[in-house]
Structures are given as C-alpha cells and as structure tokens.
Amino acid sequence: MRLGVVTLFPSMFHVLWDSGVTGRALKRGIVGLNLWNPRDFTHDRHRTVDDRPYGGGPGMVMGVQPLRDAIHAGRAELGEGCRVLYLSPQGRRLDQAGLEALATQKALLFVAGRYEGVDERLVDVEIDEEWSIGDYVLSGGELAAMVMIDGLVRLLPGALGATESAQQDSFVNGLLDCPHYTRPEVIEGRRVPSVLLSGNHEAIRRWRLKQALGRTWLKRPDLLSGRILNLEQQHLLAEFIREYQAEYGE
Ligand SMILES: c1cc(-c2cnc[nH]2)ccn1
C-alpha cells in the first residue's frame, strides 16, 4: 500500500518511521509514505500558504493554489487510482470497519487541513472521502491522519509480529479487550486471577472471552447490539452478568 500526506507540518510524521509497527512496515516496504508540503508549491517571496476568508471573520483558510498543486503532485506520484481523504470533524466517523475498508485500497492520499480549513470548492473537486476521528476540534488534520495511518498499517499483511497480532485480534473481533496481568502476582493486596496461573489454556481462553464480553456489555453495550453471539459467547456473557449482578446488585 502507498500512502501520502499533504501537510504543512511534515516533520510531525517522522515518528512513523522511528518506531513500532509503522517503522518496521516502512523499512520492510510493506507500506510506502510520501509527504507533500503546500509551502513547497508557493511562488511568492513569503511562501504564503494561507488566505483571508471571503465574508470576513476571524482566522484564515488554507490558500488554494499551493494546496491544490500539492494534492495534484501527490495524485501524480500515487497514481490516479489513489483515494484522496480529507480529515475533518465533518467526516465519516472512523472505526475498525472503516480502517478495514480503507486497507483494501492500493493508495491513499491524506489531506491535513490547518487554520479554519480548506476552501469548499477544493473539497468538492479534489476530495474523495472525508473522515473524522471524533467529535472534537484539533489544531489540524495531521494527528487524525497519523491515527488512521497507524490503524491502517496494522492491517497490512506482514505488518504485525506475533505479539501485536494477538492484541489486534482482541480488538478486531469487535469486543473490548480482556484485562491483562503481569508480575508481580500481588499489587497493593490485589492478586492475579487464579485461572491465569492455572496453566489450563482452555480455561484461560474461556475466561478471557468472558471478560471481553462482560466488559463490552458494561462499557460499550452498543458494540453488542445487533451482534449475533454464538452459544459459547451467550453462555459466558450470561454467566458474567449473573456474577456481576450478584456482586453489585444491579
Ligand atoms: C479529524 C480531523 C479533525 C480536525 C481537523 N482540523 C481540526 N480538527 C478533527 C477530528 N477528526
């Protein structure tokens, strides 16, 4: 997969090369990442990348010509099949299903806005999809692009090592993760659940699934609505709920 970002702050993206899953995937060529800075497409002495909004009011808008030329340069490099994604609170809310759909694309060009945003005509003409990582306003689209790139790269074949793929599985199945424990066995008087010390791998698997189902029921019941649980999952969740209500009476 080939990725590109149009951004006024390319140095923010250097962390993706430095470490972790994205760093390894880039080094192995599982994914490519190129950056285009609209400032490199300016022609005036001050390298101006913003412009005043029609209609007045506070703030600035991203200047059209440098941004448009940067997007065109990205499209030219990534190939006409690339999807151009604009990060904004107006966009489709990102979730794992959205990442999985995007991971099937050959090339993606992320456009990270700054200031008050991008001229609506550029959004109409140049942008294929708008994406949001949540209902809040950031200083620009860069961090949202990095979130999406991290989530996408983890889905690419060969990107994850054994341990990370275990973590990925626990989220990808649409449930919240089970609790995790490591040494020491007792912290502030709190012990590790005995099943995890039993060496009984089947019991441990069932306990972890029960905890994942129970935590999802407690914290994100919306993830369970409309989801068909198999018999084992139904049984384990019912058991969790019985135990929870016996303990907390609600
Ligand atoms: C994606 C982008 C943004 C954003 C872009 N510029 C200001 N906020 C917020 C949430 N998700």
Ligand as a Chemical Component Dictionary entry (heavy atoms), coordinates in Angstrom:
data_LIG
# 
_chem_comp.id                   LIG 
_chem_comp.type                 NON-POLYMER 
_chem_comp.pdbx_formal_charge   0 
_chem_comp.three_letter_code    LIG 
# 
loop_
_chem_comp_atom.comp_id 
_chem_comp_atom.atom_id 
_chem_comp_atom.alt_atom_id 
_chem_comp_atom.type_symbol 
_chem_comp_atom.charge 
_chem_comp_atom.model_Cartn_x 
_chem_comp_atom.model_Cartn_y 
_chem_comp_atom.model_Cartn_z 
_chem_comp_atom.pdbx_ordinal 
LIG C1 C1 C 0 -10.424 14.675 12.056 1  
LIG C2 C2 C 0 -9.949  15.973 11.868 2  
LIG C3 C3 C 0 -10.223 16.924 12.843 3  
LIG C4 C4 C 0 -9.751  18.306 12.678 4  
LIG C5 C5 C 0 -9.103  18.814 11.581 5  
LIG N1 N1 N 0 -8.857  20.118 11.843 6  
LIG C6 C6 C 0 -9.360  20.398 13.061 7  
LIG N2 N2 N 0 -9.907  19.293 13.591 8  
LIG C7 C7 C 0 -10.938 16.579 13.980 9  
LIG C8 C8 C 0 -11.396 15.280 14.113 10 
LIG N3 N3 N 0 -11.126 14.350 13.170 11 
# 
loop_
_chem_comp_bond.comp_id 
_chem_comp_bond.atom_id_1 
_chem_comp_bond.atom_id_2 
_chem_comp_bond.value_order 
_chem_comp_bond.pdbx_ordinal 
LIG C1 C2 SING 1  
LIG C1 N3 DOUB 2  
LIG C2 C3 DOUB 3  
LIG C3 C4 SING 4  
LIG C3 C7 SING 5  
LIG C4 C5 DOUB 6  
LIG C4 N2 SING 7  
LIG C5 N1 SING 8  
LIG N1 C6 DOUB 9  
LIG C6 N2 SING 10 
LIG C7 C8 DOUB 11 
LIG C8 N3 SING 12 
# 
